[in-house]
Amino acid sequence: MPAVFITRPVRSVEDLGAAIIAAVYGVSEKAGASSHEARPVPRNLDALADLLRETRVKRVVVTDWRVPEASIGGLLEALADEGVKLVH
């Protein structure tokens, strides 16, 4: 999957991970249940890196980026390490 577009607010690793899971795996039609419910939401940068490798995302476009300045460095480094370009 080359690119993921995220329009909901992203404030944390968890928000970014949940949005990537939703974009890649979607929502099943069965009672509105998410098809990704079994996939845990990343809560740290290592888990986010695992998700990026699993989904093969190469570009993430976020329209509502709200990650605190103190958290951006590690997040950008994790994305770069996996060869993922962030546009926000």
VENPEPE-V946079 format. One record per run of one state. SS is the DSSP state (alpha for helix, beta for strand, coil for the rest). FROM is the first residue (numbers start at 1). TO is the last residue. Records with the same first field share a line. If there is no record, write none. Layout:
SS: FROM-TO / FROM-TO
This chain:
coil: 1-2 / 7-9 / 11-12 / 26-26 / 28-29 / 33-33 / 35-44 / 56-58 / 63-64 / 66-68 / 82-84 / 88-88
beta: 3-6 / 10-10 / 27-27 / 34-34 / 59-62 / 65-65 / 85-87
alpha: 13-25 / 30-32 / 45-55 / 69-81
